Amino acid sequence: MKELNNFELISINGGEVSFAKKAGYFAAEFVAVTAACVVWLADCTVDVIKTIF
């Protein structure tokens, strides 16, 4: 089996992923991780408040 060059790999995979699509994926992942951190912090805050009072 011969080694494929970058151009052949790109054409097999259906074209190169555009910068806008990469940026969109990054932004979506960033928002998801940020939301998860906010939920986790809120949960910890509730636990601390319940422990103190």
mmCIF entry with sequence, helices, sheets and N, C-alpha, C, O atoms, coordinates in Angstrom:
data_MODEL
# 
_entry.id   MODEL 
# 
_entity.id                         1 
_entity.type                       polymer 
_entity.pdbx_number_of_molecules   1 
# 
_entity_poly.entity_id                      1 
_entity_poly.type                           'polypeptide(L)' 
_entity_poly.nstd_linkage                   no 
_entity_poly.nstd_monomer                   no 
_entity_poly.pdbx_seq_one_letter_code       MKELNNFELISINGGEVSFAKKAGYFAAEFVAVTAACVVWLADCTVDVIKTIF 
_entity_poly.pdbx_seq_one_letter_code_can   MKELNNFELISINGGEVSFAKKAGYFAAEFVAVTAACVVWLADCTVDVIKTIF 
_entity_poly.pdbx_strand_id                 A 
# 
loop_
_entity_poly_seq.entity_id 
_entity_poly_seq.num 
_entity_poly_seq.mon_id 
_entity_poly_seq.hetero 
1 1  MET n 
1 2  LYS n 
1 3  GLU n 
1 4  LEU n 
1 5  ASN n 
1 6  ASN n 
1 7  PHE n 
1 8  GLU n 
1 9  LEU n 
1 10 ILE n 
1 11 SER n 
1 12 ILE n 
1 13 ASN n 
1 14 GLY n 
1 15 GLY n 
1 16 GLU n 
1 17 VAL n 
1 18 SER n 
1 19 PHE n 
1 20 ALA n 
1 21 LYS n 
1 22 LYS n 
1 23 ALA n 
1 24 GLY n 
1 25 TYR n 
1 26 PHE n 
1 27 ALA n 
1 28 ALA n 
1 29 GLU n 
1 30 PHE n 
1 31 VAL n 
1 32 ALA n 
1 33 VAL n 
1 34 THR n 
1 35 ALA n 
1 36 ALA n 
1 37 CYS n 
1 38 VAL n 
1 39 VAL n 
1 40 TRP n 
1 41 LEU n 
1 42 ALA n 
1 43 ASP n 
1 44 CYS n 
1 45 THR n 
1 46 VAL n 
1 47 ASP n 
1 48 VAL n 
1 49 ILE n 
1 50 LYS n 
1 51 THR n 
1 52 ILE n 
1 53 PHE n 
# 
_struct_asym.id          A 
_struct_asym.entity_id   1 
# 
loop_
_struct_conf.conf_type_id 
_struct_conf.id 
_struct_conf.pdbx_PDB_helix_id 
_struct_conf.beg_label_comp_id 
_struct_conf.beg_label_asym_id 
_struct_conf.beg_label_seq_id 
_struct_conf.pdbx_beg_PDB_ins_code 
_struct_conf.end_label_comp_id 
_struct_conf.end_label_asym_id 
_struct_conf.end_label_seq_id 
_struct_conf.pdbx_end_PDB_ins_code 
_struct_conf.beg_auth_comp_id 
_struct_conf.beg_auth_asym_id 
_struct_conf.beg_auth_seq_id 
_struct_conf.end_auth_comp_id 
_struct_conf.end_auth_asym_id 
_struct_conf.end_auth_seq_id 
_struct_conf.pdbx_PDB_helix_class 
_struct_conf.details 
_struct_conf.pdbx_PDB_helix_length 
HELX_P HELX_P1 AA1 ASN A 6  ? ILE A 12 ? ASN A 6  ILE A 12 1 ? 7  
HELX_P HELX_P2 AA2 PHE A 19 ? ILE A 52 ? PHE A 19 ILE A 52 1 ? 34 
# 
_struct_conf_type.id          HELX_P 
_struct_conf_type.criteria    ? 
_struct_conf_type.reference   ? 
# 
loop_
_atom_site.group_PDB 
_atom_site.id 
_atom_site.type_symbol 
_atom_site.label_atom_id 
_atom_site.label_alt_id 
_atom_site.label_comp_id 
_atom_site.label_asym_id 
_atom_site.label_entity_id 
_atom_site.label_seq_id 
_atom_site.pdbx_PDB_ins_code 
_atom_site.Cartn_x 
_atom_site.Cartn_y 
_atom_site.Cartn_z 
_atom_site.occupancy 
_atom_site.B_iso_or_equiv 
_atom_site.pdbx_formal_charge 
_atom_site.auth_seq_id 
_atom_site.auth_comp_id 
_atom_site.auth_asym_id 
_atom_site.auth_atom_id 
_atom_site.pdbx_PDB_model_num 
ATOM 1   N N  . MET A 1 1  ? 0.852   -1.193 0.000  1.00 0.00 ? 1  MET A N  1 
ATOM 2   C CA . MET A 1 1  ? 0.000   0.000  0.000  1.00 0.00 ? 1  MET A CA 1 
ATOM 3   C C  . MET A 1 1  ? 0.889   1.246  0.000  1.00 0.00 ? 1  MET A C  1 
ATOM 4   O O  . MET A 1 1  ? 1.809   1.363  0.810  1.00 0.00 ? 1  MET A O  1 
ATOM 5   N N  . LYS A 1 2  ? 0.607   2.164  -0.909 1.00 0.00 ? 2  LYS A N  1 
ATOM 6   C CA . LYS A 1 2  ? 1.479   3.337  -1.022 1.00 0.00 ? 2  LYS A CA 1 
ATOM 7   C C  . LYS A 1 2  ? 1.107   4.407  -0.003 1.00 0.00 ? 2  LYS A C  1 
ATOM 8   O O  . LYS A 1 2  ? -0.043  4.513  0.424  1.00 0.00 ? 2  LYS A O  1 
ATOM 9   N N  . GLU A 1 3  ? 2.100   5.191  0.371  1.00 0.00 ? 3  GLU A N  1 
ATOM 10  C CA . GLU A 1 3  ? 1.863   6.323  1.271  1.00 0.00 ? 3  GLU A CA 1 
ATOM 11  C C  . GLU A 1 3  ? 1.057   7.394  0.541  1.00 0.00 ? 3  GLU A C  1 
ATOM 12  O O  . GLU A 1 3  ? 1.324   7.693  -0.623 1.00 0.00 ? 3  GLU A O  1 
ATOM 13  N N  . LEU A 1 4  ? 0.089   7.960  1.217  1.00 0.00 ? 4  LEU A N  1 
ATOM 14  C CA . LEU A 1 4  ? -0.711  9.027  0.623  1.00 0.00 ? 4  LEU A CA 1 
ATOM 15  C C  . LEU A 1 4  ? -0.115  10.378 1.008  1.00 0.00 ? 4  LEU A C  1 
ATOM 16  O O  . LEU A 1 4  ? 0.304   10.580 2.148  1.00 0.00 ? 4  LEU A O  1 
ATOM 17  N N  . ASN A 1 5  ? -0.081  11.290 0.056  1.00 0.00 ? 5  ASN A N  1 
ATOM 18  C CA . ASN A 1 5  ? 0.384   12.634 0.392  1.00 0.00 ? 5  ASN A CA 1 
ATOM 19  C C  . ASN A 1 5  ? -0.787  13.458 0.943  1.00 0.00 ? 5  ASN A C  1 
ATOM 20  O O  . ASN A 1 5  ? -1.930  13.000 0.939  1.00 0.00 ? 5  ASN A O  1 
ATOM 21  N N  . ASN A 1 6  ? -0.497  14.659 1.409  1.00 0.00 ? 6  ASN A N  1 
ATOM 22  C CA . ASN A 1 6  ? -1.532  15.488 2.042  1.00 0.00 ? 6  ASN A CA 1 
ATOM 23  C C  . ASN A 1 6  ? -2.705  15.769 1.113  1.00 0.00 ? 6  ASN A C  1 
ATOM 24  O O  . ASN A 1 6  ? -3.860  15.737 1.536  1.00 0.00 ? 6  ASN A O  1 
ATOM 25  N N  . PHE A 1 7  ? -2.409  16.041 -0.144 1.00 0.00 ? 7  PHE A N  1 
ATOM 26  C CA . PHE A 1 7  ? -3.485  16.365 -1.086 1.00 0.00 ? 7  PHE A CA 1 
ATOM 27  C C  . PHE A 1 7  ? -4.431  15.183 -1.259 1.00 0.00 ? 7  PHE A C  1 
ATOM 28  O O  . PHE A 1 7  ? -5.648  15.362 -1.312 1.00 0.00 ? 7  PHE A O  1 
ATOM 29  N N  . GLU A 1 8  ? -3.875  13.975 -1.347 1.00 0.00 ? 8  GLU A N  1 
ATOM 30  C CA . GLU A 1 8  ? -4.710  12.775 -1.492 1.00 0.00 ? 8  GLU A CA 1 
ATOM 31  C C  . GLU A 1 8  ? -5.536  12.532 -0.231 1.00 0.00 ? 8  GLU A C  1 
ATOM 32  O O  . GLU A 1 8  ? -6.707  12.162 -0.319 1.00 0.00 ? 8  GLU A O  1 
ATOM 33  N N  . LEU A 1 9  ? -4.942  12.736 0.930  1.00 0.00 ? 9  LEU A N  1 
ATOM 34  C CA . LEU A 1 9  ? -5.680  12.559 2.184  1.00 0.00 ? 9  LEU A CA 1 
ATOM 35  C C  . LEU A 1 9  ? -6.830  13.554 2.287  1.00 0.00 ? 9  LEU A C  1 
ATOM 36  O O  . LEU A 1 9  ? -7.932  13.202 2.708  1.00 0.00 ? 9  LEU A O  1 
ATOM 37  N N  . ILE A 1 10 ? -6.563  14.793 1.902  1.00 0.00 ? 10 ILE A N  1 
ATOM 38  C CA . ILE A 1 10 ? -7.597  15.830 1.963  1.00 0.00 ? 10 ILE A CA 1 
ATOM 39  C C  . ILE A 1 10 ? -8.743  15.481 1.020  1.00 0.00 ? 10 ILE A C  1 
ATOM 40  O O  . ILE A 1 10 ? -9.909  15.639 1.379  1.00 0.00 ? 10 ILE A O  1 
ATOM 41  N N  . SER A 1 11 ? -8.420  15.005 -0.188 1.00 0.00 ? 11 SER A N  1 
ATOM 42  C CA . SER A 1 11 ? -9.482  14.686 -1.142 1.00 0.00 ? 11 SER A CA 1 
ATOM 43  C C  . SER A 1 11 ? -10.282 13.468 -0.689 1.00 0.00 ? 11 SER A C  1 
ATOM 44  O O  . SER A 1 11 ? -11.481 13.396 -0.957 1.00 0.00 ? 11 SER A O  1 
ATOM 45  N N  . ILE A 1 12 ? -9.648  12.503 -0.005 1.00 0.00 ? 12 ILE A N  1 
ATOM 46  C CA . ILE A 1 12 ? -10.372 11.336 0.522  1.00 0.00 ? 12 ILE A CA 1 
ATOM 47  C C  . ILE A 1 12 ? -11.341 11.779 1.618  1.00 0.00 ? 12 ILE A C  1 
ATOM 48  O O  . ILE A 1 12 ? -12.473 11.299 1.681  1.00 0.00 ? 12 ILE A O  1 
ATOM 49  N N  . ASN A 1 13 ? -10.896 12.693 2.477  1.00 0.00 ? 13 ASN A N  1 
ATOM 50  C CA . ASN A 1 13 ? -11.714 13.128 3.608  1.00 0.00 ? 13 ASN A CA 1 
ATOM 51  C C  . ASN A 1 13 ? -12.779 14.143 3.231  1.00 0.00 ? 13 ASN A C  1 
ATOM 52  O O  . ASN A 1 13 ? -13.494 14.633 4.105  1.00 0.00 ? 13 ASN A O  1 
ATOM 53  N N  . GLY A 1 14 ? -12.901 14.465 1.971  1.00 0.00 ? 14 GLY A N  1 
ATOM 54  C CA . GLY A 1 14 ? -13.973 15.350 1.539  1.00 0.00 ? 14 GLY A CA 1 
ATOM 55  C C  . GLY A 1 14 ? -13.619 16.823 1.604  1.00 0.00 ? 14 GLY A C  1 
ATOM 56  O O  . GLY A 1 14 ? -14.504 17.663 1.765  1.00 0.00 ? 14 GLY A O  1 
ATOM 57  N N  . GLY A 1 15 ? -12.360 17.146 1.484  1.00 0.00 ? 15 GLY A N  1 
ATOM 58  C CA . GLY A 1 15 ? -11.965 18.548 1.474  1.00 0.00 ? 15 GLY A CA 1 
ATOM 59  C C  . GLY A 1 15 ? -11.409 18.993 2.805  1.00 0.00 ? 15 GLY A C  1 
ATOM 60  O O  . GLY A 1 15 ? -11.608 18.352 3.836  1.00 0.00 ? 15 GLY A O  1 
ATOM 61  N N  . GLU A 1 16 ? -10.712 20.098 2.754  1.00 0.00 ? 16 GLU A N  1 
ATOM 62  C CA . GLU A 1 16 ? -10.093 20.642 3.960  1.00 0.00 ? 16 GLU A CA 1 
ATOM 63  C C  . GLU A 1 16 ? -11.155 21.357 4.793  1.00 0.00 ? 16 GLU A C  1 
ATOM 64  O O  . GLU A 1 16 ? -12.063 21.986 4.249  1.00 0.00 ? 16 GLU A O  1 
ATOM 65  N N  . VAL A 1 17 ? -11.035 21.255 6.103  1.00 0.00 ? 17 VAL A N  1 
ATOM 66  C CA . VAL A 1 17 ? -11.984 21.926 6.993  1.00 0.00 ? 17 VAL A CA 1 
ATOM 67  C C  . VAL A 1 17 ? -11.659 23.415 6.997  1.00 0.00 ? 17 VAL A C  1 
ATOM 68  O O  . VAL A 1 17 ? -10.508 23.802 7.201  1.00 0.00 ? 17 VAL A O  1 
ATOM 69  N N  . SER A 1 18 ? -12.658 24.237 6.776  1.00 0.00 ? 18 SER A N  1 
ATOM 70  C CA . SER A 1 18 ? -12.432 25.682 6.695  1.00 0.00 ? 18 SER A CA 1 
ATOM 71  C C  . SER A 1 18 ? -12.093 26.255 8.071  1.00 0.00 ? 18 SER A C  1 
ATOM 72  O O  . SER A 1 18 ? -12.387 25.658 9.106  1.00 0.00 ? 18 SER A O  1 
ATOM 73  N N  . PHE A 1 19 ? -11.473 27.420 8.047  1.00 0.00 ? 19 PHE A N  1 
ATOM 74  C CA . PHE A 1 19 ? -11.111 28.083 9.307  1.00 0.00 ? 19 PHE A CA 1 
ATOM 75  C C  . PHE A 1 19 ? -12.362 28.417 10.112 1.00 0.00 ? 19 PHE A C  1 
ATOM 76  O O  . PHE A 1 19 ? -12.368 28.291 11.336 1.00 0.00 ? 19 PHE A O  1 
ATOM 77  N N  . ALA A 1 20 ? -13.428 28.846 9.419  1.00 0.00 ? 20 ALA A N  1 
ATOM 78  C CA . ALA A 1 20 ? -14.663 29.214 10.121 1.00 0.00 ? 20 ALA A CA 1 
ATOM 79  C C  . ALA A 1 20 ? -15.252 28.010 10.847 1.00 0.00 ? 20 ALA A C  1 
ATOM 80  O O  . ALA A 1 20 ? -15.750 28.136 11.965 1.00 0.00 ? 20 ALA A O  1 
ATOM 81  N N  . LYS A 1 21 ? -15.193 26.844 10.210 1.00 0.00 ? 21 LYS A N  1 
ATOM 82  C CA . LYS A 1 21 ? -15.738 25.641 10.844 1.00 0.00 ? 21 LYS A CA 1 
ATOM 83  C C  . LYS A 1 21 ? -14.892 25.250 12.054 1.00 0.00 ? 21 LYS A C  1 
ATOM 84  O O  . LYS A 1 21 ? -15.428 24.877 13.098 1.00 0.00 ? 21 LYS A O  1 
ATOM 85  N N  . LYS A 1 22 ? -13.554 25.338 11.909 1.00 0.00 ? 22 LYS A N  1 
ATOM 86  C CA . LYS A 1 22 ? -12.671 25.042 13.043 1.00 0.00 ? 22 LYS A CA 1 
ATOM 87  C C  . LYS A 1 22 ? -12.935 26.012 14.191 1.00 0.00 ? 22 LYS A C  1 
ATOM 88  O O  . LYS A 1 22 ? -13.004 25.608 15.351 1.00 0.00 ? 22 LYS A O  1 
ATOM 89  N N  . ALA A 1 23 ? -13.082 27.294 13.858 1.00 0.00 ? 23 ALA A N  1 
ATOM 90  C CA . ALA A 1 23 ? -13.350 28.304 14.886 1.00 0.00 ? 23 ALA A CA 1 
ATOM 91  C C  . ALA A 1 23 ? -14.695 28.042 15.549 1.00 0.00 ? 23 ALA A C  1 
ATOM 92  O O  . ALA A 1 23 ? -14.840 28.229 16.757 1.00 0.00 ? 23 ALA A O  1 
ATOM 93  N N  . GLY A 1 24 ? -15.672 27.612 14.769 1.00 0.00 ? 24 GLY A N  1 
ATOM 94  C CA . GLY A 1 24 ? -16.991 27.290 15.319 1.00 0.00 ? 24 GLY A CA 1 
ATOM 95  C C  . GLY A 1 24 ? -16.929 26.131 16.292 1.00 0.00 ? 24 GLY A C  1 
ATOM 96  O O  . GLY A 1 24 ? -17.531 26.172 17.365 1.00 0.00 ? 24 GLY A O  1 
ATOM 97  N N  . TYR A 1 25 ? -16.186 25.078 15.903 1.00 0.00 ? 25 TYR A N  1 
ATOM 98  C CA . TYR A 1 25 ? -16.030 23.932 16.805 1.00 0.00 ? 25 TYR A CA 1 
ATOM 99  C C  . TYR A 1 25 ? -15.338 24.355 18.093 1.00 0.00 ? 25 TYR A C  1 
ATOM 100 O O  . TYR A 1 25 ? -15.734 23.943 19.183 1.00 0.00 ? 25 TYR A O  1 
ATOM 101 N N  . PHE A 1 26 ? -14.297 25.184 17.962 1.00 0.00 ? 26 PHE A N  1 
ATOM 102 C CA . PHE A 1 26 ? -13.564 25.646 19.136 1.00 0.00 ? 26 PHE A CA 1 
ATOM 103 C C  . PHE A 1 26 ? -14.473 26.469 20.048 1.00 0.00 ? 26 PHE A C  1 
ATOM 104 O O  . PHE A 1 26 ? -14.469 26.292 21.266 1.00 0.00 ? 26 PHE A O  1 
ATOM 105 N N  . ALA A 1 27 ? -15.255 27.374 19.444 1.00 0.00 ? 27 ALA A N  1 
ATOM 106 C CA . ALA A 1 27 ? -16.151 28.225 20.233 1.00 0.00 ? 27 ALA A CA 1 
ATOM 107 C C  . ALA A 1 27 ? -17.206 27.382 20.939 1.00 0.00 ? 27 ALA A C  1 
ATOM 108 O O  . ALA A 1 27 ? -17.511 27.621 22.107 1.00 0.00 ? 27 ALA A O  1 
ATOM 109 N N  . ALA A 1 28 ? -17.762 26.403 20.243 1.00 0.00 ? 28 ALA A N  1 
ATOM 110 C CA . ALA A 1 28 ? -18.790 25.549 20.848 1.00 0.00 ? 28 ALA A CA 1 
ATOM 111 C C  . ALA A 1 28 ? -18.210 24.742 22.007 1.00 0.00 ? 28 ALA A C  1 
ATOM 112 O O  . ALA A 1 28 ? -18.844 24.605 23.053 1.00 0.00 ? 28 ALA A O  1 
ATOM 113 N N  . GLU A 1 29 ? -17.011 24.213 21.818 1.00 0.00 ? 29 GLU A N  1 
ATOM 114 C CA . GLU A 1 29 ? -16.381 23.447 22.888 1.00 0.00 ? 29 GLU A CA 1 
ATOM 115 C C  . GLU A 1 29 ? -16.055 24.350 24.073 1.00 0.00 ? 29 GLU A C  1 
ATOM 116 O O  . GLU A 1 29 ? -16.232 23.953 25.225 1.00 0.00 ? 29 GLU A O  1 
ATOM 117 N N  . PHE A 1 30 ? -15.578 25.563 23.794 1.00 0.00 ? 30 PHE A N  1 
ATOM 118 C CA . PHE A 1 30 ? -15.261 26.517 24.854 1.00 0.00 ? 30 PHE A CA 1 
ATOM 119 C C  . PHE A 1 30 ? -16.510 26.858 25.669 1.00 0.00 ? 30 PHE A C  1 
ATOM 120 O O  . PHE A 1 30 ? -16.461 26.894 26.899 1.00 0.00 ? 30 PHE A O  1 
ATOM 121 N N  . VAL A 1 31 ? -17.634 27.110 24.979 1.00 0.00 ? 31 VAL A N  1 
ATOM 122 C CA . VAL A 1 31 ? -18.890 27.435 25.667 1.00 0.00 ? 31 VAL A CA 1 
ATOM 123 C C  . VAL A 1 31 ? -19.349 26.248 26.511 1.00 0.00 ? 31 VAL A C  1 
ATOM 124 O O  . VAL A 1 31 ? -19.808 26.431 27.638 1.00 0.00 ? 31 VAL A O  1 
ATOM 125 N N  . ALA A 1 32 ? -19.229 25.035 25.974 1.00 0.00 ? 32 ALA A N  1 
ATOM 126 C CA . ALA A 1 32 ? -19.661 23.845 26.711 1.00 0.00 ? 32 ALA A CA 1 
ATOM 127 C C  . ALA A 1 32 ? -18.822 23.638 27.967 1.00 0.00 ? 32 ALA A C  1 
ATOM 128 O O  . ALA A 1 32 ? -19.361 23.343 29.034 1.00 0.00 ? 32 ALA A O  1 
ATOM 129 N N  . VAL A 1 33 ? -17.510 23.790 27.846 1.00 0.00 ? 33 VAL A N  1 
ATOM 130 C CA . VAL A 1 33 ? -16.630 23.612 29.006 1.00 0.00 ? 33 VAL A CA 1 
ATOM 131 C C  . VAL A 1 33 ? -16.881 24.706 30.035 1.00 0.00 ? 33 VAL A C  1 
ATOM 132 O O  . VAL A 1 33 ? -16.908 24.435 31.235 1.00 0.00 ? 33 VAL A O  1 
ATOM 133 N N  . THR A 1 34 ? -17.065 25.938 29.574 1.00 0.00 ? 34 THR A N  1 
ATOM 134 C CA . THR A 1 34 ? -17.352 27.046 30.483 1.00 0.00 ? 34 THR A CA 1 
ATOM 135 C C  . THR A 1 34 ? -18.660 26.814 31.231 1.00 0.00 ? 34 THR A C  1 
ATOM 136 O O  . THR A 1 34 ? -18.738 27.047 32.437 1.00 0.00 ? 34 THR A O  1 
ATOM 137 N N  . ALA A 1 35 ? -19.685 26.357 30.519 1.00 0.00 ? 35 ALA A N  1 
ATOM 138 C CA . ALA A 1 35 ? -20.975 26.076 31.157 1.00 0.00 ? 35 ALA A CA 1 
ATOM 139 C C  . ALA A 1 35 ? -20.833 24.970 32.197 1.00 0.00 ? 35 ALA A C  1 
ATOM 140 O O  . ALA A 1 35 ? -21.412 25.059 33.280 1.00 0.00 ? 35 ALA A O  1 
ATOM 141 N N  . ALA A 1 36 ? -20.071 23.935 31.878 1.00 0.00 ? 36 ALA A N  1 
ATOM 142 C CA . ALA A 1 36 ? -19.863 22.844 32.836 1.00 0.00 ? 36 ALA A CA 1 
ATOM 143 C C  . ALA A 1 36 ? -19.151 23.355 34.083 1.00 0.00 ? 36 ALA A C  1 
ATOM 144 O O  . ALA A 1 36 ? -19.495 22.957 35.196 1.00 0.00 ? 36 ALA A O  1 
ATOM 145 N N  . CYS A 1 37 ? -18.164 24.229 33.912 1.00 0.00 ? 37 CYS A N  1 
ATOM 146 C CA . CYS A 1 37 ? -17.444 24.794 35.060 1.00 0.00 ? 37 CYS A CA 1 
ATOM 147 C C  . CYS A 1 37 ? -18.356 25.667 35.912 1.00 0.00 ? 37 CYS A C  1 
ATOM 148 O O  . CYS A 1 37 ? -18.277 25.638 37.140 1.00 0.00 ? 37 CYS A O  1 
ATOM 149 N N  . VAL A 1 38 ? -19.217 26.440 35.269 1.00 0.00 ? 38 VAL A N  1 
ATOM 150 C CA . VAL A 1 38 ? -20.147 27.301 36.009 1.00 0.00 ? 38 VAL A CA 1 
ATOM 151 C C  . VAL A 1 38 ? -21.105 26.450 36.831 1.00 0.00 ? 38 VAL A C  1 
ATOM 152 O O  . VAL A 1 38 ? -21.366 26.759 37.994 1.00 0.00 ? 38 VAL A O  1 
ATOM 153 N N  . VAL A 1 39 ? -21.632 25.382 36.238 1.00 0.00 ? 39 VAL A N  1 
ATOM 154 C CA . VAL A 1 39 ? -22.544 24.489 36.967 1.00 0.00 ? 39 VAL A CA 1 
ATOM 155 C C  . VAL A 1 39 ? -21.817 23.855 38.144 1.00 0.00 ? 39 VAL A C  1 
ATOM 156 O O  . VAL A 1 39 ? -22.370 23.770 39.241 1.00 0.00 ? 39 VAL A O  1 
ATOM 157 N N  . TRP A 1 40 ? -20.573 23.407 37.925 1.00 0.00 ? 40 TRP A N  1 
ATOM 158 C CA . TRP A 1 40 ? -19.808 22.780 38.995 1.00 0.00 ? 40 TRP A CA 1 
ATOM 159 C C  . TRP A 1 40 ? -19.546 23.770 40.135 1.00 0.00 ? 40 TRP A C  1 
ATOM 160 O O  . TRP A 1 40 ? -19.692 23.421 41.306 1.00 0.00 ? 40 TRP A O  1 
ATOM 161 N N  . LEU A 1 41 ? -19.160 25.006 39.791 1.00 0.00 ? 41 LEU A N  1 
ATOM 162 C CA . LEU A 1 41 ? -18.913 26.021 40.818 1.00 0.00 ? 41 LEU A CA 1 
ATOM 163 C C  . LEU A 1 41 ? -20.182 26.358 41.593 1.00 0.00 ? 41 LEU A C  1 
ATOM 164 O O  . LEU A 1 41 ? -20.143 26.526 42.812 1.00 0.00 ? 41 LEU A O  1 
ATOM 165 N N  . ALA A 1 42 ? -21.307 26.455 40.885 1.00 0.00 ? 42 ALA A N  1 
ATOM 166 C CA . ALA A 1 42 ? -22.573 26.744 41.560 1.00 0.00 ? 42 ALA A CA 1 
ATOM 167 C C  . ALA A 1 42 ? -22.925 25.620 42.529 1.00 0.00 ? 42 ALA A C  1 
ATOM 168 O O  . ALA A 1 42 ? -23.391 25.880 43.639 1.00 0.00 ? 42 ALA A O  1 
ATOM 169 N N  . ASP A 1 43 ? -22.706 24.379 42.118 1.00 0.00 ? 43 ASP A N  1 
ATOM 170 C CA . ASP A 1 43 ? -22.989 23.234 42.979 1.00 0.00 ? 43 ASP A CA 1 
ATOM 171 C C  . ASP A 1 43 ? -22.096 23.260 44.217 1.00 0.00 ? 43 ASP A C  1 
ATOM 172 O O  . ASP A 1 43 ? -22.559 23.001 45.328 1.00 0.00 ? 43 ASP A O  1 
ATOM 173 N N  . CYS A 1 44 ? -20.816 23.573 44.022 1.00 0.00 ? 44 CYS A N  1 
ATOM 174 C CA . CYS A 1 44 ? -19.893 23.667 45.162 1.00 0.00 ? 44 CYS A CA 1 
ATOM 175 C C  . CYS A 1 44 ? -20.303 24.792 46.104 1.00 0.00 ? 44 CYS A C  1 
ATOM 176 O O  . CYS A 1 44 ? -20.238 24.639 47.324 1.00 0.00 ? 44 CYS A O  1 
ATOM 177 N N  . THR A 1 45 ? -20.723 25.917 45.541 1.00 0.00 ? 45 THR A N  1 
ATOM 178 C CA . THR A 1 45 ? -21.151 27.057 46.355 1.00 0.00 ? 45 THR A CA 1 
ATOM 179 C C  . THR A 1 45 ? -22.356 26.687 47.211 1.00 0.00 ? 45 THR A C  1 
ATOM 180 O O  . THR A 1 45 ? -22.416 27.040 48.389 1.00 0.00 ? 45 THR A O  1 
ATOM 181 N N  . VAL A 1 46 ? -23.310 25.980 46.624 1.00 0.00 ? 46 VAL A N  1 
ATOM 182 C CA . VAL A 1 46 ? -24.489 25.541 47.378 1.00 0.00 ? 46 VAL A CA 1 
ATOM 183 C C  . VAL A 1 46 ? -24.072 24.619 48.517 1.00 0.00 ? 46 VAL A C  1 
ATOM 184 O O  . VAL A 1 46 ? -24.580 24.743 49.631 1.00 0.00 ? 46 VAL A O  1 
ATOM 185 N N  . ASP A 1 47 ? -23.146 23.690 48.245 1.00 0.00 ? 47 ASP A N  1 
ATOM 186 C CA . ASP A 1 47 ? -22.675 22.786 49.295 1.00 0.00 ? 47 ASP A CA 1 
ATOM 187 C C  . ASP A 1 47 ? -21.999 23.555 50.426 1.00 0.00 ? 47 ASP A C  1 
ATOM 188 O O  . ASP A 1 47 ? -22.215 23.247 51.598 1.00 0.00 ? 47 ASP A O  1 
ATOM 189 N N  . VAL A 1 48 ? -21.187 24.548 50.087 1.00 0.00 ? 48 VAL A N  1 
ATOM 190 C CA . VAL A 1 48 ? -20.495 25.341 51.108 1.00 0.00 ? 48 VAL A CA 1 
ATOM 191 C C  . VAL A 1 48 ? -21.508 26.116 51.944 1.00 0.00 ? 48 VAL A C  1 
ATOM 192 O O  . VAL A 1 48 ? -21.395 26.163 53.169 1.00 0.00 ? 48 VAL A O  1 
ATOM 193 N N  . ILE A 1 49 ? -22.495 26.724 51.289 1.00 0.00 ? 49 ILE A N  1 
ATOM 194 C CA . ILE A 1 49 ? -23.511 27.493 52.016 1.00 0.00 ? 49 ILE A CA 1 
ATOM 195 C C  . ILE A 1 49 ? -24.304 26.581 52.950 1.00 0.00 ? 49 ILE A C  1 
ATOM 196 O O  . ILE A 1 49 ? -24.591 26.952 54.088 1.00 0.00 ? 49 ILE A O  1 
ATOM 197 N N  . LYS A 1 50 ? -24.658 25.385 52.467 1.00 0.00 ? 50 LYS A N  1 
ATOM 198 C CA . LYS A 1 50 ? -25.402 24.443 53.317 1.00 0.00 ? 50 LYS A CA 1 
ATOM 199 C C  . LYS A 1 50 ? -24.558 24.005 54.506 1.00 0.00 ? 50 LYS A C  1 
ATOM 200 O O  . LYS A 1 50 ? -25.087 23.809 55.600 1.00 0.00 ? 50 LYS A O  1 
ATOM 201 N N  . THR A 1 51 ? -23.253 23.851 54.306 1.00 0.00 ? 51 THR A N  1 
ATOM 202 C CA . THR A 1 51 ? -22.366 23.422 55.385 1.00 0.00 ? 51 THR A CA 1 
ATOM 203 C C  . THR A 1 51 ? -22.226 24.516 56.439 1.00 0.00 ? 51 THR A C  1 
ATOM 204 O O  . THR A 1 51 ? -22.208 24.225 57.635 1.00 0.00 ? 51 THR A O  1 
ATOM 205 N N  . ILE A 1 52 ? -22.126 25.774 56.005 1.00 0.00 ? 52 ILE A N  1 
ATOM 206 C CA . ILE A 1 52 ? -21.921 26.883 56.938 1.00 0.00 ? 52 ILE A CA 1 
ATOM 207 C C  . ILE A 1 52 ? -23.189 27.169 57.733 1.00 0.00 ? 52 ILE A C  1 
ATOM 208 O O  . ILE A 1 52 ? -23.132 27.358 58.948 1.00 0.00 ? 52 ILE A O  1 
ATOM 209 N N  . PHE A 1 53 ? -24.341 27.202 57.047 1.00 0.00 ? 53 PHE A N  1 
ATOM 210 C CA . PHE A 1 53 ? -25.568 27.612 57.734 1.00 0.00 ? 53 PHE A CA 1 
ATOM 211 C C  . PHE A 1 53 ? -26.388 26.436 58.182 1.00 0.00 ? 53 PHE A C  1 
ATOM 212 O O  . PHE A 1 53 ? -27.451 26.616 58.776 1.00 0.00 ? 53 PHE A O  1 
# 
